[in-house]
């Protein structure tokens, strides 16, 4: 039996805003099914603890307002910041130019409330 401890997985906050150039929203929607499939797999693996799309304030102005997605946010649980960065860079939103790599934020996160 090995006496080596398993690496400790830490929490990380990810802010991945979309690019603001014309066509980004349409590109997002065209690759969204592939993004959601991978997100579901990573959630099942315990890598993504919480994740979702960011919307404009106008998206909730009225019950029937059109929903305009403008980015994504996550709480990841991983062994390192580099692992989270690699996972983000493998995502179809990153590869297809939806997320703005210049504005991407990945930081260690200390939860003050329970995380599902």
Backbone as a ProteinNet text record, in pm:
[ID]
protein_1_A
[PRIMARY]
XXXXXXXXXXXXXXXXXXXXXXXXXXXXXXXXXXXXXXXXXXXXXXXXXXXXXXXXXXXXXXXXXXXXXXXXXXXXXXXXXXXXXXXXXXXXXXXXXXXXXXXXXXXXXXXXXXXX
[TERTIARY]
84.5	0	89.6	57	137.5	107	212.4	192.3	186.9	193.5	188.9	46.5	35.1	-96.1	-139.2	-268.9	-323.3	-299.5	-271.9	-257.6	-385.5	-369.9	-484.2	-544.1	-672.8	-741.6	-789.9	-762.1	-798.3	-913.3	-978.4	-1083.8	-1024.5	-1080.2	-1037.1	-1158.9	-1157.5	-1260.1	-1213	-1302.7	-1270.7	-1373.2	-1323.2	-1405.3	-1358.3	-1446.9	-1412.5	-1510.1	-1482.1	-1572.4	-1558	-1666.4	-1662.7	-1594.7	-1541.1	-1491.2	-1609.4	-1582.8	-1690.8	-1707.4	-1626.5	-1634.9	-1762.3	-1805.4	-1926.2	-1912	-2018.1	-2020.1	-1986.3	-1940.9	-1901.5	-2021.6	-2133.8	-2251.8	-2296.5	-2298.9	-2339.5	-2241	-2111.4	-2010.4	-2031.6	-2061.2	-2088.7	-2203.4	-2311	-2428.6	-2403.5	-2319.4	-2293.3	-2212.1	-2128.2	-2045.7	-2095.3	-2203.6	-2255	-2283.8	-2345.9	-2371.2	-2242.8	-2134.9	-2007.5	-1951.6	-1962.2	-1915.4	-1992	-2124.4	-2206.4	-2180	-2150.6	-2119.5	-1991.9	-1888.5	-1763.3	-1783.3	-1857.9	-1884.4	-1956.4	-2049	-2121.1	-2023.8	-1931.8	-1832.2	-1743.3	-1697.2	-1607	-1679.3	-1807.8	-1886.8	-1895.8	-1919.6	-1926	-1794.3	-1683.2	-1550.4	-1514.4	-1600.7	-1573.6	-1480.3	-1447.9	-1359.6	-1434.3	-1554.3	-1638.5	-1738.1	-1732.8	-1826.5	-1950.5	-1930.2	-2038.3	-1996.3	-2088	-2054.8	-2179.6	-2162	-2276.5	-2239.9	-2339	-2322.1	-2352.9	-2281.8	-2307	-2392	-2492.3	-2583.5	-2576.8	-2625.2	-2638.2	-2749.8	-2745.9	-2856.1	-2990.9	-2988.6	-3113.5	-3179.3	-3101.7	-3153.7	-3257	-3256.3	-3352.9	-3445.5	-3444.8	-3526.5	-3676.1	-3716.7	-3855.8	-3855.3	-3965.3	-3967.9	-3944.3	-3984.6	-3970.3	-3853.4	-3765.2	-3649.9	-3558.1	-3502	-3407.4	-3282.9	-3237.7	-3119.9	-2994.7	-2905.6	-2781.1	-2663.2	-2601.4	-2485.4	-2360.9	-2279.7	-2160.9	-2034.3	-2042.3	-1925.5	-1966	-1866.2	-1888.5	-1812.8	-1860.1	-1787.9	-1797.5	-1694.6	-1686.9	-1621.4	-1650.6	-1567.6	-1516	-1385	-1319.6	-1260.1	-1245.4	-1169.4	-1063.4	-937.8	-828.5	-701.7	-599.3	-473	-390.2	-408.2	-325.4	-392.3	-345.4	-390.9	-357	-240.9	-201.3	-298	-348.8	-446.1	-573.9	-621.3	-742.7	-719.2	-604.9	-571.6	-573.1	-514.7	-514.2	-657	-741.7	-880	-956.7	-936.1	-1002.1	-954.3	-823.7	-768.3	-809.3	-852.1	-901.9	-1049.7	-1118.7	-1262.4	-1289.3	-1397.2	-1433.4	-1459.3	-1507.3	-1526.3	-1392.1	-1289.5	-1156.3	-1098	-1102.1	-1042.6	-1109.6	-1239.5	-1311.6	-1315.7	-1250.7	-1242.8	-1364.6	-1442	-1554.7	-1503.2	-1429.2	-1374.8	-1257.5	-1244.7	-1135.5	-1016.2	-910.9	-797.7	-724.4	-735.8	-669.9	-739.4	-866.5	-944.6	-976.1	-927.7	-950.6	-887.4	-962.7	-913.8	-930.2	-820.6	-823.3	-750.1	-821.1	-763.4	-800.6	-712	-750.1	-871.5	-958.4	-1084.4	-1100.8	-1135	-1164.9	-1314.4	-1387	-1532.6	-1570.4	-1666	-1716.5	-1851	-1907.9	-2033.5	-2016.6	-2102	-2088.5	-2102.6	-2025.7	-2031.8	-2087.5	-2186.5	-2245.7	-2144
-117.6	0	124.7	218.4	340.4	435.8	499.7	596.8	739.4	754.4	888.1	942.1	1065.2	1129.5	1174.5	1175	1227.8	1378.7	1434.9	1580.3	1649.6	1758.8	1834.7	1916.1	1905.1	1985	2113.7	2223.5	2357.5	2412	2514.1	2582.9	2700.7	2723.8	2834.5	2902.9	3036	3117.6	3149.7	3134.3	3167.1	3267.6	3377.5	3477.1	3478.4	3439.2	3429.8	3513.5	3644.4	3729.1	3702.4	3721.1	3706.4	3827	3805.1	3917.1	4006.2	4131.6	4226	4251.7	4185.5	4207.3	4147.8	4203.5	4156.7	4009.8	3933.8	3792.5	3699.4	3755	3669.1	3593.4	3662.2	3595.8	3480.8	3503.4	3399.2	3281.5	3311.1	3205.9	3125.7	3197.6	3131.8	3032.9	3078.8	2992.9	2873.5	2889.8	2780	2666.8	2698.1	2593.9	2558.4	2620.1	2600.1	2453.7	2375.1	2234.9	2159.1	2180.8	2113.8	2162.1	2292.2	2347.3	2284.6	2278	2223.9	2075.2	2001.4	1858.7	1839.1	1915.2	1904.4	1953	2061.6	2112.4	2006.8	1935.2	1829.5	1718.8	1679.9	1577.8	1624.3	1748.3	1800.2	1817.2	1846.1	1853.6	1713.9	1613.5	1476	1428	1482	1447.3	1526.6	1620.5	1703	1819.1	1844.7	1956.4	2089.8	2091.9	2211.7	2191.8	2280.1	2271.8	2356.5	2472.8	2563.6	2630.8	2648.3	2716.7	2770	2873.7	2927.3	3048.2	3093	3207	3338	3440.8	3577.3	3648.3	3724.9	3792.8	3943.7	4015.9	4160.9	4191.2	4306.7	4344.3	4350.4	4386.2	4393.2	4256.2	4151.6	4015.5	3980.3	4052.8	4024.8	4142.7	4240.7	4360.9	4328.9	4233.2	4188.6	4037.2	3971.3	3825	3772.1	3847.6	3798.7	3864.7	3932.9	3997.2	3891.2	3919.2	3823.4	3809.9	3687	3658.7	3674.8	3763.9	3790.7	3747.8	3635.9	3585.5	3663.8	3702.2	3784.4	3729	3609.6	3549.4	3429.6	3375.5	3258.5	3275.8	3206.3	3202.1	3061.1	3023.7	2889.5	2893.5	2791.6	2753.1	2614.5	2603.6	2476.7	2421.4	2290.2	2225.9	2141.3	2181.5	2117.5	2121	2052.4	2044.8	2172.1	2248.5	2367.8	2469	2590.8	2696.2	2659.4	2599.6	2558.5	2456	2365	2267.1	2336.4	2433.4	2506.6	2584.3	2648.9	2724.2	2632.1	2513.7	2416.5	2375.8	2348.7	2308.6	2419.8	2543.7	2657.5	2670.4	2657.6	2672.5	2558.2	2444.7	2332.5	2349.5	2440.8	2459.4	2516.4	2472.6	2518.5	2669.5	2728.5	2873.9	2945.8	2893	2953.2	2930.7	2806.4	2770.4	2839.8	2865.8	2926.7	3079	3135.6	3280.7	3348	3276.9	3338.8	3414.6	3346	3411.2	3500.3	3610.4	3704.7	3664.6	3608.2	3560.4	3672.1	3794.9	3908.9	3947.4	3910.2	3947.9	3829.2	3712.8	3592	3605.7	3567.7	3573.3	3434.7	3382.5	3256.4	3282.9	3268.4	3296.5	3187.9	3159.8	3071.5	3131.9	3045.1	3088.9	3027.3	3108.6	3061.4	3078.8	2971.4	2977.8	3008.7	3098.4	3133.4	3064.9	3005.6	2932.5	2795.8	2701	2569.3	2579.9	2497.1	2490.5	2353.2	2349.9	2219.5	2120.7
0	0	0	-84.5	-96.8	17.7	69	176.4	123.1	-10.4	-68.2	-63.9	-19.7	-13.2	-152.4	-173.4	-298.6	-302.2	-421.8	-431.1	-384.9	-316.4	-268.2	-381.8	-396.6	-499	-434.6	-500.7	-453.9	-537.6	-484.4	-559.1	-635.5	-756	-840.7	-901.8	-899.3	-964.1	-1105	-1202.6	-1341.9	-1393.2	-1449	-1518	-1662.6	-1753.9	-1895.1	-1976.9	-1989.8	-2067.4	-2217.2	-2288	-2432.5	-2496.3	-2615.4	-2694.9	-2729.7	-2758.1	-2787.9	-2937.5	-3019	-3163.9	-3222.2	-3333	-3400.1	-3437.9	-3419	-3453.2	-3338.4	-3225.4	-3113.1	-3056.5	-3038.6	-2982.3	-3072.9	-3203	-3297.2	-3293.4	-3281.9	-3271.6	-3143.2	-3033	-2904.5	-2918.8	-2979.7	-2990.6	-3082.7	-3184.6	-3278.3	-3215.4	-3116.9	-3053.7	-2913.3	-2870.3	-2734.9	-2700.1	-2790.8	-2754.4	-2718.7	-2792.4	-2762.6	-2629.2	-2602.7	-2474.6	-2358.4	-2370.1	-2261.4	-2238.3	-2344.4	-2330.6	-2247.8	-2278	-2202.6	-2059.1	-2042.2	-1907	-1823.2	-1883.1	-1811.1	-1769.2	-1859	-1826.3	-1710.8	-1717.8	-1614.4	-1481.4	-1485.9	-1363.3	-1300.9	-1383.5	-1336.3	-1277.3	-1325.4	-1274.3	-1148.9	-1109.1	-992.2	-1018.9	-1146.2	-1180.2	-1178.5	-1235.3	-1230.8	-1118.1	-1019.4	-906.6	-933.8	-997	-1033.8	-1163.6	-1255	-1378.7	-1444.6	-1525.4	-1597.4	-1680.5	-1756.1	-1844.5	-1775.1	-1818.4	-1771.5	-1875.5	-1829	-1919.5	-1898.7	-1997.5	-1983.3	-1884.6	-1817.1	-1727.8	-1800.1	-1928.1	-2005.4	-2021.1	-2004.4	-2018.8	-1912.4	-1800.9	-1694	-1668	-1758.1	-1739.6	-1735.9	-1816.7	-1819.3	-1833.9	-1795.2	-1805.1	-1946.8	-2048.9	-2186.6	-2260.8	-2189.3	-2253.1	-2314.1	-2431.1	-2490	-2402.7	-2387.4	-2304.6	-2389.6	-2349.1	-2422.2	-2336.2	-2372.3	-2299.7	-2340.2	-2240.2	-2266.7	-2200.7	-2148.3	-2084.2	-2000.9	-1931.5	-1847.4	-1716.6	-1614.8	-1487.6	-1430.3	-1356	-1299.3	-1162.6	-1084.3	-971.5	-1007.4	-1027.7	-1056.8	-928.6	-922.5	-815.4	-884.8	-867.6	-939.8	-855.9	-904.6	-831.8	-842.6	-953.1	-971.1	-1063	-1053.4	-1142.7	-1286.8	-1308.1	-1443.5	-1502.3	-1417.5	-1466	-1511.6	-1433.5	-1470.7	-1600	-1610.1	-1732.2	-1853.7	-1840.2	-1950.6	-1987.9	-1888.5	-1914.8	-1985.8	-1943.6	-2008.4	-2152.9	-2174.6	-2309.8	-2402.6	-2347.9	-2428.2	-2464.3	-2398.7	-2420.8	-2559.9	-2621	-2754.5	-2757.9	-2648.1	-2646.2	-2656.4	-2593.1	-2601.4	-2740.8	-2787.5	-2916.6	-3034.3	-3025	-3137.1	-3128.4	-3027.6	-3019.2	-2959.2	-2878.8	-2808.8	-2686.3	-2600.4	-2480.9	-2517.5	-2446.5	-2468.7	-2381.9	-2441.3	-2360.8	-2287	-2335	-2269.2	-2138.9	-2125	-2006.7	-1915.2	-1950.3	-1871.8	-1733.3	-1628.6	-1491.3	-1428.8	-1372.5	-1298.2	-1167	-1055.4	-924.2	-823.2	-728.4	-617.9	-545.6	-497.5	-438.1	-300.8	-203.5	-68	-44.2	-53	-35.4	108.9	124.6	258.1	286	182.4	195.2	127.5	158.7	94.1	-57.2	-127.3	-272.9	-309	-396.2	-430.5	-484.8
[MASK]
++++++++++++++++++++++++++++++++++++++++++++++++++++++++++++++++++++++++++++++++++++++++++++++++++++++++++++++++++++

